[in-house]
Amino acid sequence: MNIWLVHVGELLPIDGDVRLFRYGILANMLVERGHRVTRWAPTFIHAYKRQRSERDASIWVNPNYRIELIYAKGYDRNVSLQRVRFHRQLERGLRRRMFQEPPPDIILAGIPTPGMCFIALQYAQHYDVPFVIDVRDLWPDIYLTLLPKHLRPIARPALFFAERTNRKLFRGASSIIAVSESYLKWGLRYAGRQRQSTDVVFPLGYPKPSFPKRVIEQEKRQLIGAGVDPEKTIICFFGQFETSYDLETIIDGARLLQERGVNDVQFVFCGSGSKFKLLRKRAEGLQNVVFPGWISAQAISALLQLSKIGLAPYAAGALQSLPNKPLEYLSGGLPVLSSLTGELQEILEQYRAGLTYRAGDVTDFLVVLEQLVGNPNLRSQMEENARRLFVEQFSVEKIYPAMVDYLEQIATSTFKSRSLA
């Protein structure tokens, strides 16, 4: 099977020592099954805000795995006119380059973004190729969460063209998959139809890393050198410091703990992003908050071993349902302290693998935090539950072989339908 994977935001195996996410893991498993994979991606790296190449490029990871990079000028801020121009240039380049290629057996395209996916759909329709849309983000709805609630109805008309593209995209797709049930329902609303047997949920999943003990110990020493204190109860976060995360409430809680003389808890925030300087300034004078910066996959594994609790501090009104962040914590056996309601809250409660506080409410955050910090027996039980939840629901070995099976079935059934016709 020859399959194309179309997605805008993931790190690629050519980006150095990086963690693989959904399509990186899927691509490797497809190749292991003997399939040929082409990934379509921009030259610009969203996470690092830098270019992979200053022009279009074809890069072969191995004889059955190719990456097609489409050049587009980057952007500094996630919400900006620069980013709008980036997507327009990317879409023009993708259309030009994609239509020069012979057709694959199946195309899997991930939202975000609708524009890039829509070009892949047009190609699929032109060559009668099965097209599967993968809902990984609620684009463009997520932009409304950046505004106060009373302004969202006013701003909604600005999304008219993106929503129109979504309707065409989902109605034209052969089938829809998604990372959660709520995301699948969102896609089906755009499609204007009921769920079919080929509309399936495949959670993100997370590859539990395995590094040599000496590497982990070295990373632990470096983290300790950066201020991480293993003698304290470490509460960790790693990710991008952007508007979707509400670390401000956590920092305000850390300040209240320090003022109360609580000195056995430490918050470790790893990452970078547009809010980095503002967060550092907000945390000035706090002895219980550490910013080690952006860390490697090995360092994340080391930090998971040093930590007792994983933070999923999403902003009020966040649209995420089962995001990658909590899955990483679960893989390390950490109870998750989350502000997300909905599917994540439900599964944490079902497995007793974490607790949920009200987003933006520092008082409630501290009350819920105390339940974990002040009760080692509860925390120990939740650690075991977190490991069980990860193995049963979110391990790579459970999710991605089933996803490969699914894509093989879609491609095969479409081929049989063509033959019968």
N, C-alpha and C positions, 0 to 999 in steps of 0.2 A: 504494500500500500504506500502510495505517495501522498503525504499530508502536509498541508500548510498551516502554520500557527501564526495568527496575526494579533499582535498586542503591543501596546505603546510603552508600558511603564516598568517592566521587569529588568533587573540586572541580568547580564548574559554571561556565559562561561568565558567569553573573551575579555571580561572586565577585571580579571585578576582573581584574587582570593575572596570570592563572594559566596554568599548563601544562595542556593537555587530555590526558586519559588515555583509556582504552579506549572508554568510552561517549560521551565528548565527541567524539572523533575519528569514531566510528561514526555518531553523530547527524548530524554535519555532512555526511558522505558520503551518508547516506540522504536528507537534504534535497536535496543536489546532484542526486541521481537522480530527484527529483520526489516522494519519499515524504513522508508526514506522521509526525512523531515526537512522542511524549509521554514525558518522563522523570519517573519517580516517585522522589522523594528526600526526606530529612528536612530540616527547617529548620536543624538543628544541623550545624555544620561540624566534622567529626572532627579534621581537621588543625590548625585554629586554635582549637578549643574555644570557639566563639562561635556565636550564632544569626544566621541570615539574616533571620528574621522571627519575631515573637512570636505568630503565628497561621498557620493554613493559608493558602496563597497560590497563585494561578495566575499565571505569568509567561510572556509570549510573547517568545521570543528573535527570532522572525520569524514570518510568517504560517503557516509549516508546522512550526514547532518550539516546543513548549510544555513548560514545566516545572511540575509539580505538587508543591508543597512541603507536607509533612505535619508539623505541629508536634509536637515532643516535647522535654521538658525535657532539657537537656544533662548532661554529666558532666565531672569534672575529671581522673579517672584512668581509663585504658583498662581496667584490671581492677578492677571495683568494683561494689557493689550499685546505685550510681547508673546505671551503664551498663545493668545488667539492667532497671531501671525504664524507662530510655530506650527500649529495644527493645520492651518491653511496650506502652508508650504509643504508640510509632510503629506497631506492628502494629494496635492498635485503631483509630487514626486512618486508617491505610491501608485497612482493611476498610470503614470507614464511607464514606470518600470514593470509593474505587475502584468500589464497587458502585452508585454513582450515575451512572457513566459508561456510554455505549453501547460495545459491544465493538469492539476493534480487529481487524485481520486476523491478527496474530501478537503474542506476548509473549515477550520475552527478559529473563530474570531472572538476576542474578548472585549467587553465593555469595561472600562473606557478604552477608546472614545467612539461615539457613534459614527463620526465622519470617516474614520479609517475603516471601521467595520462595513460601512455602507459601500465603499469602493470595492471591498472584497466580495460583498453580496452581488454587486453589479457584474463583477467578473464571473462569479459562480453562476449567475443566471444566464450570462452570455454563452458560457460553455457547458451548461447543464451539469454543474458539479454540486453535490450535496453540501449544504452550508449550515453549520451549527453555530449558534450564537451563545456565548458564555457570559452570564451576568456576574461580574465581579465587583461592580460598583454601580450605584444608582445615579448615573450620569444622564442629564445635567442636573437632576433634582438636588444633588449634593451642594450645588452652589447656593441654593436658597437658604441652607442652614447657616451660611455666613452672615445673614441679615437678621435683624430683630424680627420677631414673629409678626408684628403689626405691619412691617414693610414687605413681607413675602407676597401677599396677594397683589401688591402694586408691581412687584418685580417679575411676577410670573409671565406676563406677556413677552418679556425679553427672551424667554426660552422657547418661543413659538417654533422657530425654525429647527432647533435641536430636537424638540419633541416630535415634530413632523417627521424628521429623519428617523427617529426611534420607531414610530409607527410603521413606516415603510420597511425598516430593518427587521423588526420582529415578525411582521406579516409575511415577509419574503423568506424567512429562515425555514429550513427543513425541519429543525427542531431546536428546542431551547434547553440549555443546562444552566445551572446556577450554583453558587456556593452555599445557598441556604434556601429554605422554603419561602421565606418572605421575599427574597430576591427573585425567585422563580415566579411567584405570584405577580410581582411588579412587571416582569417581562411579559407574562401572559395578558396583563391588562393592556399593554401596548399592542400585543398581537390581536386582541379582541376575540379571543377564543378560549375554550376550555382546555384543560390539561390533557395531553395525549400520553400514550405509553412511552414515547421517545423523549418526553420532557422530564428531565431527571436532575436531582440534586447530587452534586459531588462537592463536598466541603473542601476547603483549601488544602488541608493536610499539612503536615510538617515533617521533614526528614530529621529524625533524631540523629544528631551528629556523633561521630566517634573519632576522637583524637587521642594520640598517644598520651599516656599519663604525664610524661615529662613536659610535653607541650602545654597541657592544662596547668601544671604546677608553675611553669614559667609565666603563663598569662596571669595566674593568681598573684604572683609576686609583683608583676607590673601594675595590676589593679590596686594592690595594697600600696604600692609606691605612688599611685595617683590619689590616694586618700581613702580608699575603701577599707573599712575596719571590720575584719571577720569576727571580732569579739562582740559585735553588736548585732541586733536583729536587722538584717539588711532587707530593704524593700526596693526592688529594682524596676527600672523601666528602660527599654532601649527602643529607639525609633526616631522618627523625624519630628522636630519641634515645630509643628505646624498648627493651624487653627482647629483641626479636628481633635486635637488632644488638649485637655484642660489640666495642664501641670500647675497652673496658677493656684488652684484650690489645694493641691498637694503641698506646694511651697508654703502657703498660708497656714496649713495645718502643721507643717514642720516648725514654723515660727512659734505657734501656740504651744507645741510640745516643749520647745526649748525654753520658753518663758515659764513653763510650769516645772521646769527642772527635770524633765524626762530626757535622760541622756543615754539610754540603752538601745535607741532606734536610729537607723541611718537610711536616708533615701539616696539612691544612686541612679542618676539620670544619664544614660549614654545615648549619644546621637548628635545631630546637628539640624539646622533648619532656620527658617526666617525669624522664629521667636527666640533663638538662642541667646542673643544679647539681652533681650528684655527679661528672660527668665533668670539669667545670671544676675542681673541687677536686682530683681525681686528677691533673690536668695542671698543678697549681701548680708554678711554678719551671721549667717547660720552655720553652726558647726556640724549640723546633722544632715546637710545636703552636699553631695559631691557630683561634679560634672566631669567624668573622665574623657568626654569627647566621643567621636565615632569609633567604635571598636570592631574588631574582626570577628569572624565566626568562631574562632578558637577562644577569643576573649569572652564572647557571649556564653559559651559552654562553661567556662571557668566562673563567670559571674552567676550563672544559674546554680552552680554547686555552692557558691558562697552565700546565696540569698535564701530567705525564708518565705518571701511573699512576692508575687509578680503583680505589677500595676497595669491596669487597663483603664486609664483615666480619660475617657472620651467626653467631649464637650456636650452640654445639654442639647438635645435635639439631634444628636448624631444619627446618621442613617445606617451605620454599620450593623450587621446582624451577627455573623460569626467570623470576625476578622482574624488575621493571622497572628496578631500579637498574643492573645490569650493562649493560642495553641502552642506557641513557643514555651510559655511558662509551664503549661501542662506537661510538655515533653520532658521538662526537668523536674517534674514532681512538685511544682510550686502551687500552693493555693492561689487562686486569682482574686484580686480585689478590684472589682469592676464597677463602672458607672453606667454600663449599658443595660437597658431593659430589653424585653423581648426574648429572642431565642437563646442568647448567651446566658442571660439570667436564669431561664428555665432549665437549661442543661446543667448549669452549676448547682442549682438547687436539687435537681434530680439525682445527681451523683454526689452531692455534698462535697464539692471540690472547690468552693470559693464563696465569696459573699459579695453583695451588691450594695452600693451607697447611692444616694441621690446626687446626680451630677451638679456640680457647682455649689454644693452645700458642705462647707468645711466642718460644721458641727457634726453632721451625720457621718462624714468621712471619718472623723476621729472616733466616734462611737463605734462604728463598724471595725475600724482598725484595731481598737482596743480588744474586741472580741477575739481577734487572731493573735495579737501580740501577747495579750494577757492570759491566754489559754493554750499552753504548749500541747496538751493532750488533744484538743480540738484540731490544732494545726497539724499534728502528726497524723491524725486520722484523715484529714483533708489531703495531706501529701500522698498517702496511699490511694485515695480516691482519684486524685488528679492523674496519677500514673495509669490507673485503670481506665479512666475516661479517655485519655489520649490513645491508649492501645485499642480500645474498642471502637472509637469514633473517628479519630483524626490521624492515625499513623499512615505514612506513605504506603506501606505494604498493604493496607486495607483499601485505600481510595484509588490509587493510580492504576493498578492492574485492572480494576473494574472499569476505569475510564478508558483504558486502551481497548478492552473488550467491547465497550459501547461504541467507540468510534469505528472499530472493525465491522461491527454489525450494521451500523448506519451506511458505511461505504459499500458493504457487500449487498445489502438489501436494495440499495439504489442501483447498483450494477445489474442485479437480477431483474429489477423492474425495467431497466432500459432494454435488456436482452429480450424480455417477453414482448416489449412494445415493438 
